[in-house]
Amino acid sequence: MKAFLFPGQGAQRIGMGEGLFEAFPEQTACADSVLGYSVRELCLTGPMERLTQTQFTQPALYVVGALTWLKRKAEGAKADYLLGHSVAEYVALFAAGAVDFETGLRLVQKRGALMANAAGGGMAAVLGLDAAQVEEIIRRHGLTDVFAANVNTPKQIVVSGRREAVEAAEPLFLEAGASHYRVLQVSGAFHTPFMQPARDAFARFLEDCEFRPPLVPVISNVTARPHKPETIRSLMAEQMTAPVRWSDSIRYLLSKGLAFEDFEELGPAGGAVVKPMVKRTQLEAGPLDAAVLAAEEEAEAAKAQPVAKAPVREAPAMEAPARMNGTRHKAAGFGAATLGSAEFREDFGVKYAYAAGAMYQGIASAELVIRMAKAGLLGFFGAGGLPMPAVEQAIQRIQAEIPPGAPFGMNFIAHANFPQLEEDLADLLLRHGVRVIEASAFMEVTPALVRYRAKGLTREGGKLRAANRIIAKISRPDVAAQFLAPAPGRLLTRLLESGGITPDEAALLREVPMADALCVESDSGGHTDQGMPFTLIPATLKVRDDAQARFPGFGRLHVGAGGGIGTPEAAAAVFVLGADFILTGSVNQCTVEAGTSDAVKDMLEGMNVYDTDYAPSGEMFEMGSKVQVLKKGLFFPARANKLVALYRQHESLEEIEPSLRRQIEERYFKRSFEEVFADVKASYRAAEVERAERLPKHRMALVFKRYFRDTTRWALAGDLEHKVDFQVHCGPALGAFNQWVAGSELASWRNRHPDLIADRLMAETANLLSRRFSILLGEGGS
């Protein structure tokens, strides 16, 4: 086990954070924006007089502590427990995922400002006396203005109160046996009732903050026990007036089996501030009594049980504000990091069985993928529809900005009519060493996919390994079966003849499936077969189970679910069906990092579950392909269907009735068909243009397809002149998500980030499953 400690005030020093600000420019820029000054300059150059003022000390320590944690996390550090001393408790909460970096900083900034206003206070460190002796001296001498504020070790207590009273108390403590009494250079009576006005103001400030359930236990300064999600807010307000029970916190962890070497201090002093307190606590008191701790935990468990069996009335499904403020139920047996398949998490190197799917034209942007990767989560870049130079630029940026080994993937979309595009993308991915792809819209395995899969196949003893992993999005069991079979023999023959693969690669390809995982895509945004997860997932699991037996030396094959997942209820349903992981899509389009316009995000923020419709696919409308799009406030779905109806009714543009033709030219295109076709000729290949000039029906198709292309371009750019024609691929999952988060900080897309959504969705799914299974098992719950 491993516990990470973060030091509080007193650890600050000039030069702290050196190298971290350059390593984490995004967080540093965020801090500068929030604080209104350069945190890097303050930490590296001071002056010390400013750095020791609590309104500057606290944010600086938070930033340095948070960045130090991010560095250790990127190096592979994993925590079993986290705790921070006083203000550094916010660093621990950040490290545990209870707050994001910016939220934690804003809380610390407010806390520091309020505490800076509390003048007239003082603190002193008392060595050689235990907490009970200190309390007895305070009682015996009637020191009503002095309080025990920090119990750092069993015999290192910090007292706090009115400055004159603290200074005057020195001889009383020394006469009672204290070996040292050192007045500290602070101006406030921190962690005492003197901070009540600041505490009250801070409590009001905290009302607007949402704390997520910690992914790792964070030990509370107030209780010396792990935080419970439902009481984090109240305890963080109480922390300003309550003593810091640091020694008891250490003793609690010692009783959990941790030894001195299992603690690591992260902060400016390199382990010289709070870790030595671990050794002193271990020597002077040791762990908590096992029997006392067991009785305490038994009593706590008893409180969580219902007093008597009674009929249970379920809370309304959309009780968003209460649920978003944190769970009120013990998540026995379920946790965000335990949902789904542990093998999937291990195989893909992620903290959750969760992925953010690709959205075309870079809507699933490099920024989105980078943010997910830094959080230890898998995101796919939306390469579909982008030119190869843009895709290459995105790969290079992602690889440059994420920690080594962090998970990320690229979308690999099928191009049945232009297979060379698949070949070009495969070359690009192989050249840059992209190890995970999301294969979408494939009805059959293609040569480019086989070639990508072939590179990096190895045999290690009796096991086969694939360096290049494929997650195939499917909506039919027959397509699933193709991806869970070896590469087709005809393709292997063709690739061998062309030199695309080697004989050794061909031999290995015959022994491995084409995909490591399938993602069952139900009714989703964009291209959709409108499938039902309750029929597709069980059928696909059967295909997987049959295939698994045929590849005993390859490893676990995974089946996940995507489409329609925007709430804990939806995620819980597919996990119960047997999904190894979930993949979200539409909900990530309405985040800060999504690569679409603010105008589109504003529209998506206000949509409901009934605000989508089906429209023809711009690329494949001749074959009847459909996409699901936003319809609220938009003409696009109706106009797209009208164009396709005209295409089916007529053999040429000239056959369209003149008045209707003028209406379409003026309202849809805002220019004539001839002008549109002139643009088409400038952007299509010569052979395609020649065919259009020879075949009037094909000419009509290319002209109409320009409308679909323009509507996407207008939406991505936020061209308000064409707002009613925006083409926005979106499923009803986002509408459900909007209703779920109504009344919380996530109601605004400007507070939404893909990793935060993942944290919240997985944590609440775990809580929901715990409640529902408790009810099913007759154990109560509500």
C-alpha positions in Angstrom: 0.0 0.0 0.0 1.0 3.6 -0.6 0.0 6.9 1.1 0.9 10.3 -0.3 1.2 13.2 2.0 1.0 16.9 1.1 2.5 19.6 3.4 0.7 22.8 4.3 1.9 26.3 5.4 5.4 26.4 6.5 6.6 24.3 3.6 6.8 27.3 1.2 10.2 28.4 0.0 11.7 30.4 -2.9 12.4 28.2 -5.9 9.6 25.7 -5.1 8.0 24.1 -8.2 11.1 24.5 -10.4 10.6 22.5 -13.6 6.9 21.8 -12.9 5.5 24.9 -14.5 7.1 24.2 -17.8 6.0 20.5 -17.6 2.4 21.5 -17.0 1.7 24.7 -19.0 -2.1 24.2 -19.1 -2.5 24.1 -15.4 0.0 26.9 -14.9 -1.9 29.1 -17.4 -5.1 28.2 -15.6 -3.6 29.2 -12.2 -2.4 32.5 -13.6 -5.8 33.3 -15.0 -7.6 32.4 -11.7 -5.1 34.2 -9.5 -4.4 37.2 -11.6 -0.7 37.0 -11.3 2.2 34.6 -12.3 2.3 31.8 -9.8 5.6 30.6 -11.4 7.2 34.0 -10.7 5.9 34.1 -7.1 7.2 30.6 -6.4 10.6 30.9 -8.1 11.6 34.5 -7.3 9.3 35.6 -4.5 9.9 37.9 -2.7 9.6 35.8 0.5 7.7 38.6 2.2 4.9 38.0 -0.3 5.2 34.2 -0.4 4.6 34.0 3.3 1.4 36.1 3.3 -1.4 33.5 3.6 -3.4 34.8 0.7 -0.4 34.0 -1.5 1.0 31.0 0.4 -2.1 28.9 0.2 -2.6 29.1 -3.6 1.1 28.7 -4.2 1.3 25.5 -2.1 -1.8 24.1 -3.8 -0.4 24.7 -7.3 3.0 23.2 -6.5 1.4 20.3 -4.6 -1.0 19.5 -7.4 1.7 19.7 -10.1 4.0 17.5 -8.1 1.2 14.9 -7.9 0.6 15.1 -11.6 4.3 14.5 -12.2 4.3 11.5 -9.9 1.1 10.2 -11.4 2.6 10.4 -14.9 5.6 8.4 -13.6 3.1 5.6 -12.7 2.5 6.4 -9.0 -0.7 5.0 -7.6 -2.2 5.9 -4.2 -4.1 3.8 -1.7 -4.5 6.8 0.6 -4.1 10.6 0.4 -3.9 13.3 3.0 -2.9 16.9 3.1 -2.0 19.1 6.1 -4.5 21.9 6.5 -4.7 23.8 3.2 -3.0 20.9 1.4 -6.1 18.8 2.1 -7.4 20.4 -1.1 -4.4 19.0 -3.0 -5.3 15.5 -1.7 -8.9 16.1 -2.8 -7.7 17.1 -6.3 -5.4 14.0 -6.4 -8.4 11.8 -5.6 -10.5 13.4 -8.3 -13.0 15.0 -5.9 -12.3 18.4 -7.5 -10.7 19.5 -10.7 -7.5 21.6 -10.7 -9.3 24.9 -11.2 -12.1 24.3 -8.7 -9.6 23.4 -6.0 -7.5 26.4 -6.7 -10.5 28.7 -6.5 -11.5 27.2 -3.2 -7.9 27.7 -1.8 -7.8 31.2 -3.2 -11.0 32.1 -1.4 -9.9 30.3 1.8 -6.6 32.2 1.8 -8.3 35.6 1.2 -10.7 35.0 4.1 -8.0 33.8 6.5 -5.8 36.8 5.5 -8.5 39.1 6.8 -8.4 37.4 10.3 -5.8 39.7 11.8 -4.7 39.7 15.5 -4.1 36.0 15.8 -1.0 34.0 16.5 0.2 30.4 16.7 3.0 28.6 18.6 4.5 25.1 18.3 4.7 23.2 21.6 7.1 20.3 21.8 7.4 17.6 24.5 3.7 17.6 25.7 0.9 15.5 24.4 -2.6 16.8 23.4 -4.1 15.9 26.8 -1.4 17.8 28.7 -1.8 20.8 26.5 -5.6 20.8 27.0 -5.1 20.5 30.8 -2.7 23.5 30.9 -5.2 25.6 28.9 -8.1 24.5 31.2 -6.1 24.9 34.5 -4.9 28.4 33.6 -8.2 29.6 32.1 -6.6 30.4 28.7 -9.9 31.1 27.0 -8.2 32.8 24.0 -5.8 29.8 23.3 -6.7 26.5 21.7 -5.0 23.3 20.5 -5.0 23.8 16.7 -2.7 21.2 15.1 -1.9 17.8 16.6 1.0 17.0 14.3 2.6 14.2 16.3 1.7 12.8 19.8 4.1 15.3 21.3 4.1 18.2 18.8 1.1 20.4 19.3 0.4 23.8 17.8 -1.6 26.1 19.8 -3.5 29.1 18.3 -5.5 32.0 19.4 -5.3 35.7 20.2 -1.7 36.7 19.5 -1.1 38.4 22.9 -2.5 35.4 24.7 -0.4 32.9 22.7 2.8 34.9 23.4 2.0 35.3 27.1 1.3 31.5 27.5 4.9 30.5 26.8 6.2 30.3 30.4 3.1 28.3 31.4 3.9 25.5 28.9 7.6 25.5 29.6 7.0 25.2 33.3 4.7 22.3 32.7 7.5 20.4 30.9 7.4 21.5 27.2 10.9 21.2 25.8 10.3 24.0 23.2 7.7 26.8 22.7 8.2 28.6 19.4 5.9 31.4 18.2 5.1 31.0 14.5 5.1 33.8 12.0 1.4 33.9 11.2 -1.2 36.6 11.6 -4.3 34.5 12.2 -5.8 32.3 14.9 -6.2 29.4 12.4 -8.1 26.3 13.3 -9.8 27.9 16.3 -13.3 29.5 17.0 -11.7 32.9 16.1 -12.0 31.8 12.5 -15.8 31.4 12.7 -16.6 34.5 10.6 -14.3 33.3 7.9 -15.7 29.8 8.2 -19.3 31.1 7.8 -18.3 33.1 4.7 -16.4 30.1 3.3 -19.4 27.8 3.9 -21.5 30.1 1.8 -18.9 30.0 -1.0 -18.8 26.3 -0.8 -22.5 26.0 -1.5 -21.8 26.6 -5.2 -19.1 23.9 -5.3 -19.7 20.2 -6.1 -17.4 17.6 -4.7 -17.2 14.3 -6.6 -16.8 11.0 -4.6 -13.0 10.6 -4.1 -11.6 7.8 -6.2 -9.0 7.2 -3.5 -9.6 7.6 0.2 -8.7 11.0 1.5 -8.2 11.3 5.2 -10.1 14.3 6.7 -8.1 16.7 8.9 -11.3 17.1 11.1 -12.2 13.4 11.7 -8.9 11.7 11.0 -10.9 9.2 9.0 -11.6 8.9 5.2 -13.9 11.5 3.8 -17.5 10.5 3.0 -18.8 12.0 -0.2 -21.9 13.5 1.4 -19.9 15.3 4.1 -16.9 16.7 2.3 -18.4 20.2 1.9 -19.4 20.6 5.5 -16.1 19.2 6.8 -14.0 21.5 4.5 -15.8 24.5 6.0 -15.4 23.1 9.6 -11.7 22.5 8.9 -11.1 26.3 9.3 -12.2 26.2 12.9 -11.4 22.6 13.9 -8.0 21.2 15.0 -5.9 19.4 12.4 -5.8 15.8 13.7 -2.7 14.9 11.8 -1.2 12.5 14.3 -4.5 10.6 14.6 -4.7 10.5 10.8 -1.2 8.9 10.6 -2.1 6.4 13.4 -5.2 5.4 11.5 -3.1 4.6 8.4 -0.6 2.7 10.5 -3.4 0.6 11.8 -4.4 -0.2 8.2 -1.0 -1.9 7.8 1.1 0.9 6.4 4.8 1.2 7.5 7.0 4.3 7.5 8.4 3.4 4.0 4.9 3.3 2.6 4.4 7.1 3.1 5.7 9.6 0.5 5.7 13.3 0.9 5.1 15.4 -2.2 5.8 19.1 -2.0 8.3 21.9 -1.9 10.5 20.5 0.8 11.1 17.1 -0.7 9.8 15.0 2.2 11.2 17.1 5.0 8.0 18.6 6.5 5.3 16.0 7.2 6.9 12.7 6.6 9.2 13.0 9.7 5.9 13.4 11.6 5.1 9.8 10.5 8.2 8.5 12.2 7.6 10.5 15.4 4.0 9.3 15.6 5.1 5.7 15.0 7.7 5.9 17.8 5.6 7.9 20.3 2.2 6.3 19.9 2.1 3.7 17.1 -1.1 2.6 15.3 -4.6 2.9 16.8 -5.7 0.1 18.9 -7.1 -2.6 16.6 -10.0 -3.4 18.9 -11.0 0.3 19.2 -10.8 0.7 15.4 -12.8 -2.5 14.8 -15.5 -1.3 17.2 -15.6 2.1 15.6 -16.0 0.5 12.1 -18.7 -1.9 13.3 -20.6 1.0 14.8 -20.3 3.0 11.6 -21.5 0.0 9.6 -24.5 -0.4 11.9 -25.4 3.2 11.4 -25.5 2.6 7.6 -28.0 -0.3 8.0 -31.8 0.4 8.2 -33.3 0.1 11.6 -36.1 -2.1 10.3 -37.3 -3.5 7.0 -39.8 -1.2 5.5 -41.4 -0.6 2.1 -38.9 1.4 -0.1 -39.9 4.3 -2.2 -37.4 5.0 -5.0 -36.3 8.6 -5.4 -37.3 10.2 -8.7 -35.0 9.1 -11.5 -34.1 12.7 -12.4 -33.4 13.9 -8.9 -30.3 15.6 -10.2 -29.3 18.3 -7.6 -29.3 15.9 -4.7 -27.4 13.2 -6.6 -25.0 15.6 -8.1 -24.1 16.9 -4.6 -22.7 13.5 -3.7 -24.1 10.1 -2.8 -26.0 9.6 0.4 -25.5 5.8 0.2 -22.6 3.5 0.9 -21.4 2.0 -2.3 -20.9 -1.6 -1.0 -19.3 -3.8 -3.6 -19.3 -1.2 -6.4 -16.8 1.6 -7.2 -16.1 3.7 -10.2 -12.8 2.0 -10.7 -14.3 -1.5 -10.4 -17.2 -1.4 -12.8 -16.8 -3.4 -16.0 -13.8 -5.5 -16.8 -10.5 -5.4 -14.9 -8.8 -7.0 -17.9 -10.0 -4.2 -20.1 -8.6 -1.6 -17.8 -5.3 -3.5 -17.6 -5.1 -4.2 -21.4 -5.7 -0.6 -22.4 -3.9 1.0 -19.4 -6.9 3.0 -18.1 -8.3 3.8 -14.7 -11.9 3.1 -15.7 -13.6 0.7 -18.1 -14.6 3.8 -20.1 -13.7 5.5 -23.3 -14.7 8.8 -25.1 -15.5 7.9 -28.7 -14.5 9.7 -31.8 -16.6 12.4 -33.4 -15.8 13.2 -36.9 -14.1 16.3 -38.3 -12.0 16.6 -35.2 -15.0 17.3 -32.9 -13.3 14.7 -30.7 -10.3 17.1 -30.7 -6.7 16.7 -29.8 -7.5 18.8 -26.7 -10.2 16.4 -25.7 -7.9 13.3 -26.2 -5.0 15.0 -24.3 -7.2 15.9 -21.3 -8.5 12.3 -21.2 -5.0 10.8 -21.5 -3.7 13.0 -18.7 -6.5 11.7 -16.5 -5.6 8.1 -17.3 -8.6 7.7 -19.6 -8.9 6.6 -23.2 -10.2 9.1 -25.8 -10.3 8.7 -29.6 -9.4 11.6 -32.0 -12.1 12.2 -34.6 -10.1 11.7 -37.8 -13.0 11.1 -40.0 -13.5 13.7 -42.7 -10.1 15.4 -42.1 -7.2 15.6 -44.6 -4.2 13.5 -43.7 -2.0 16.5 -42.8 -4.5 17.6 -40.2 -4.7 14.0 -38.8 -0.9 13.8 -38.6 -0.6 17.2 -36.9 -3.1 16.0 -34.3 -1.2 12.8 -33.7 2.1 14.7 -33.2 0.5 17.2 -30.8 -1.2 14.4 -28.7 2.0 12.4 -28.5 4.0 15.5 -27.5 1.7 16.6 -24.7 0.6 13.4 -23.0 2.7 11.5 -20.5 4.7 8.6 -21.9 2.5 5.5 -22.0 -0.7 7.4 -21.4 -3.7 5.9 -23.3 -5.1 7.5 -26.5 -6.5 6.3 -29.8 -7.4 7.5 -33.3 -10.6 6.9 -35.3 -10.2 4.7 -38.4 -13.4 5.1 -40.5 -14.3 2.9 -43.4 -14.1 4.3 -46.9 -15.8 1.6 -49.1 -15.6 3.8 -52.2 -12.1 5.2 -51.6 -10.0 2.4 -50.1 -6.8 4.4 -50.8 -7.9 6.7 -47.9 -7.8 3.7 -45.6 -4.4 2.8 -46.9 -3.1 6.3 -46.4 -4.4 6.4 -42.8 -2.9 3.0 -42.0 0.5 4.2 -43.3 0.2 7.3 -41.1 -0.7 5.4 -37.9 2.1 2.9 -38.4 4.6 5.6 -39.1 3.8 7.4 -35.8 3.3 4.3 -33.7 -0.3 4.8 -32.9 -1.2 1.7 -30.9 -5.0 1.9 -30.5 -7.7 2.6 -33.1 -11.5 2.8 -33.1 -12.6 1.1 -36.4 -16.0 2.4 -37.3 -18.5 2.0 -40.1 -16.9 -1.2 -41.4 -19.2 -3.9 -42.8 -16.2 -6.2 -43.5 -12.5 -6.4 -42.7 -10.4 -4.5 -45.3 -6.7 -4.8 -46.4 -5.7 -1.6 -44.6 -7.0 -2.9 -41.2 -5.2 -6.2 -41.7 -2.0 -4.5 -42.5 -2.3 -2.3 -39.4 -3.0 -5.3 -37.3 -0.1 -7.3 -38.7 2.6 -4.9 -37.6 3.9 -5.7 -34.1 2.3 -9.2 -33.7 4.6 -11.4 -31.6 4.6 -14.8 -30.0 6.0 -14.9 -26.4 6.2 -18.5 -25.3 2.7 -19.8 -25.8 1.1 -16.4 -25.9 0.3 -14.2 -28.8 0.5 -10.4 -28.5 -0.8 -7.6 -30.7 1.1 -4.3 -30.4 -1.6 -2.6 -32.5 -5.0 -2.8 -30.8 -8.4 -2.5 -32.6 -11.7 -1.6 -31.0 -14.3 -2.3 -33.6 -17.7 -0.4 -33.4 -20.4 -2.8 -34.6 -24.2 -2.9 -34.7 -24.6 -6.4 -36.2 -23.6 -9.8 -34.8 -22.4 -11.0 -38.3 -20.0 -8.0 -38.5 -18.9 -8.8 -34.9 -18.1 -12.3 -36.0 -15.8 -11.0 -38.7 -13.8 -8.9 -36.3 -13.5 -11.8 -33.8 -12.1 -14.1 -36.5 -8.6 -14.2 -38.1 -8.0 -12.0 -41.2 -9.7 -13.4 -44.3 -7.5 -15.7 -46.3 -8.1 -13.9 -49.5 -6.8 -10.7 -48.0 -3.7 -12.4 -46.6 -3.0 -13.8 -50.1 -3.4 -10.4 -51.7 -1.2 -8.6 -49.1 1.5 -11.3 -49.4 1.6 -10.9 -53.1 1.8 -7.1 -52.9 4.4 -7.1 -50.1 2.1 -5.5 -47.6 2.8 -8.1 -45.0 5.5 -10.7 -44.5 5.0 -14.5 -44.4 5.7 -14.5 -40.7 3.0 -11.8 -40.2 0.6 -13.8 -42.3 1.2 -16.9 -40.1 0.5 -14.9 -36.9 -2.6 -13.2 -38.4 -4.1 -16.7 -38.9 -3.9 -17.3 -35.1 -5.3 -14.0 -33.8 -8.7 -12.2 -34.1 -8.8 -9.0 -36.0 -10.0 -7.0 -33.0 -9.2 -6.9 -29.3 -12.6 -5.5 -28.4 -16.0 -4.8 -29.9 -18.1 -1.8 -29.0 -21.8 -2.5 -29.6 -23.1 0.7 -31.0 -26.8 1.3 -30.3 -28.9 4.3 -31.4 -26.3 7.0 -31.4 -25.5 10.4 -32.8 -24.2 10.5 -36.3 -24.3 7.3 -38.4 -26.6 4.9 -36.7 -28.5 1.6 -37.4 -30.9 2.6 -34.6 -30.1 -0.7 -32.7 -31.3 -1.7 -29.3 -28.7 -2.5 -26.7 -30.9 -5.0 -24.9 -30.9 -7.3 -28.0 -27.5 -6.4 -29.5 -25.3 -6.8 -26.4 -26.4 -10.3 -25.5 -26.1 -11.5 -29.1 -22.6 -10.0 -29.3 -21.6 -11.5 -26.0 -22.5 -14.9 -27.5 -20.3 -14.2 -30.5 -17.5 -13.2 -28.2 -17.8 -16.2 -26.0 -17.7 -18.6 -29.0 -14.6 -16.7 -30.4 -12.8 -16.6 -27.0 -12.6 -20.4 -27.0 -10.9 -20.4 -30.4 -8.1 -18.1 -29.3 -6.9 -19.6 -26.0 -3.4 -18.1 -26.4 -4.4 -14.6 -27.2 -6.0 -13.1 -24.1 -9.3 -11.7 -23.2 -11.7 -10.4 -25.9 -13.8 -7.5 -24.7 -17.4 -6.3 -25.5 -18.3 -2.8 -24.7 -21.4 -0.6 -25.3 -21.9 2.8 -26.8 -24.8 4.9 -27.9 -27.4 6.4 -25.6 -25.2 6.5 -22.6 -25.6 9.9 -20.9 -26.8 9.0 -17.4 -25.9 6.6 -14.6 -29.1 4.6 -15.3 -28.1 4.0 -18.9 -24.5 3.1 -17.9 -25.7 0.8 -15.2 -28.1 -1.0 -17.6 -25.3 -1.9 -20.0 -22.9 -3.0 -17.3 -25.6 -5.3 -15.9 -26.1 -6.7 -19.4 -22.5 -7.7 -19.3 -20.6 -4.9 -21.0 -16.9 -4.9 -20.2 -16.7 -1.1 -20.8 -18.8 1.8 -22.0 -18.1 4.4 -24.6 -19.6 7.9 -24.6 -20.1 10.1 -27.6 -22.7 12.9 -27.7 -22.1 14.0 -24.1 -18.5 14.9 -24.9 -19.5 17.1 -27.9 -20.9 19.7 -25.4 -17.6 20.2 -23.5 -15.0 22.9 -23.4 -12.5 20.7 -25.3 -14.9 19.6 -28.1 -13.8 20.9 -31.5 -17.0 22.6 -32.5 -18.3 26.1 -32.2 -19.6 27.8 -29.1 -22.8 28.4 -31.0 -23.3 24.7 -31.4 -22.5 24.0 -27.7 -25.0 26.6 -26.6 -27.6 24.9 -28.6 -26.7 21.4 -27.3 -26.7 22.6 -23.7 -30.4 23.4 -24.1 -31.6 20.2 -25.8 -33.8 17.5 -24.4 -34.2 13.8 -25.2 -36.8 14.5 -27.9 -34.8 17.1 -29.8 -33.1 14.8 -32.3 -34.2 13.5 -35.6 -32.9 11.2 -38.4 -31.6 12.8 -41.6 -29.9 11.3 -44.7 -26.2 10.8 -44.6 -24.4 13.3 -46.7 -21.8 10.8 -47.9 -24.1 7.8 -48.5 -27.7 9.0 -49.0 -27.9 7.1 -52.3 -27.7 3.9 -50.2 -30.3 5.1 -47.7 -27.8 5.6 -44.8 -29.1 7.8 -42.0 -27.5 10.0 -39.3 -29.1 11.2 -36.1 -28.9 15.0 -35.7 -30.1 17.9 -33.5 -33.4 19.2 -34.8 -34.3 21.8 -32.1 -34.4 25.2 -33.8 -32.9 23.9 -37.1 -34.1 23.3 -40.6 -31.4 20.9 -41.5 -33.2 17.6 -41.0 -36.2 18.7 -43.0 -34.2 20.2 -45.8 -31.8 17.3 -46.0 -34.8 14.9 -46.4 -36.3 17.2 -49.0 -33.1 17.1 -51.1 -32.9 13.3 -51.0 -36.6 13.0 -51.9 -35.9 15.2 -55.0 -32.9 13.0 -55.8 -35.1 9.9 -55.8 -37.9 11.6 -57.8 -35.8 13.1 -60.6 -33.0 12.2 -63.0 -31.4 15.6 -63.2 -31.4 19.1 -61.7 -33.2 20.4 -64.8 -36.3 18.2 -64.1 -37.0 20.0 -60.8 -39.9 22.4 -61.1 -38.5 25.9 -61.7 -40.1 27.7 -58.7 -39.0 24.9 -56.3 -35.5 25.0 -57.8 -35.3 28.7 -57.1 -36.5 28.2 -53.6 -33.8 25.6 -52.9 -31.1 27.7 -54.5 -32.0 30.8 -52.5 -32.8 29.2 -49.1 -30.6 26.2 -48.9 -27.5 27.2 -50.9 -27.9 30.9 -51.3 -26.5 30.6 -54.8 -27.4 28.8 -58.0 -26.9 25.1 -58.8 -24.4 26.1 -61.5 -22.3 28.0 -58.9 -22.4 25.1 -56.6 -21.3 22.7 -59.3 -18.4 25.0 -60.2 -17.2 24.7 -56.6 -17.7 20.9 -56.8 -15.5 20.7 -59.9 -12.7 22.5 -58.0 -12.7 20.1 -55.1 -13.4 16.6 -56.7 -11.1 14.4 -58.6 -11.1 14.8 -62.4 -12.6 11.4 -62.9 -15.5 12.1 -60.6 -16.2 15.5 -62.3 -16.1 13.8 -65.7 -18.6 11.3 -64.5 -20.9 14.0 -63.2 -20.8 15.9 -66.5 -21.6 12.7 -68.3 -24.4 11.5 -65.9 -26.9 14.2 -64.9 -28.1 12.1 -61.9 -24.6 11.9 -60.5 -24.2 15.6 -61.1 -27.3 16.2 -59.0 -25.9 13.9 -56.2 -22.7 15.9 -56.0 -24.5 19.2 -55.9 -26.8 18.0 -53.1 -23.9 16.6 -51.2 -22.3 20.0 -51.2 -25.3 21.2 -49.0 -24.4 18.4 -46.5 -20.7 19.4 -46.5 -21.5 23.1 -46.1 -24.0 22.5 -43.2 -21.2 20.7 -41.3 -18.7 23.4 -42.0 -21.1 26.2 -41.0 -21.8 24.4 -37.7 -18.1 23.8 -36.9 -17.3 27.4 -37.6 -20.3 28.8 -35.8 -21.4 30.7 -38.9 -24.5 32.4 -37.5 -25.7 33.5 -40.9 -26.4 29.9 -41.7 -27.5 28.8 -38.1 -30.8 27.3 -39.2 -28.9 24.9 -41.5 -26.3 23.6 -38.9 -25.8 19.9 -39.2 -25.0 18.7 -35.7 -24.6 14.9 -35.2 -26.1 14.1 -31.8 -28.1 11.4 -30.0 -30.7 11.7 -27.2 -28.1 10.7 -24.6 -27.0 14.4 -24.4 -30.6 15.4 -23.7 -30.8 12.9 -20.9 -27.4 14.1 -19.6 -28.6 17.7 -19.6 -31.6 16.7 -17.5 -29.4 14.7 -15.1 -27.0 17.6 -14.4 -29.7 20.3 -14.3 -29.1 22.5 -11.2 -25.5 21.4 -10.8 -22.2 23.0 -11.9 -22.3 20.8 -15.0 -25.5 22.5 -16.3 -23.3 24.9 -18.3 -21.1 23.4 -21.0 -18.4 25.8 -20.0 -17.9 23.7 -16.8 -17.9 20.4 -18.7 -14.8 18.5 -19.4 -14.7 14.9 -20.7 -12.7 13.5 -17.8 -14.9 15.2 -15.3 -17.9 13.7 -17.0 -16.3 10.3 -16.9 -15.5 10.7 -13.2 -19.0 11.8 -12.3 -20.8 9.3 -14.6 -18.8 6.3 -13.3 -19.0 7.3 -9.7 -22.8 7.8 -9.8 -23.3 4.6 -11.7 -21.5 2.7 -9.0 -23.7 4.4 -6.4 -26.8 3.7 -8.3 -25.9 0.0 -8.7 -25.2 -0.3 -5.0 -28.6 1.2 -4.1 -30.5 -0.9 -6.6 -28.8 -4.2 -5.7 -29.4 -3.5 -2.0 -33.1 -3.2 -2.8 -33.1 -6.3 -4.9 -31.4 -8.2 -2.1 -33.8 -6.9 0.5 -31.2 -4.9 2.3 -33.1 -1.6 2.2 -32.0 1.6 0.5 -33.8 4.4 -1.2 
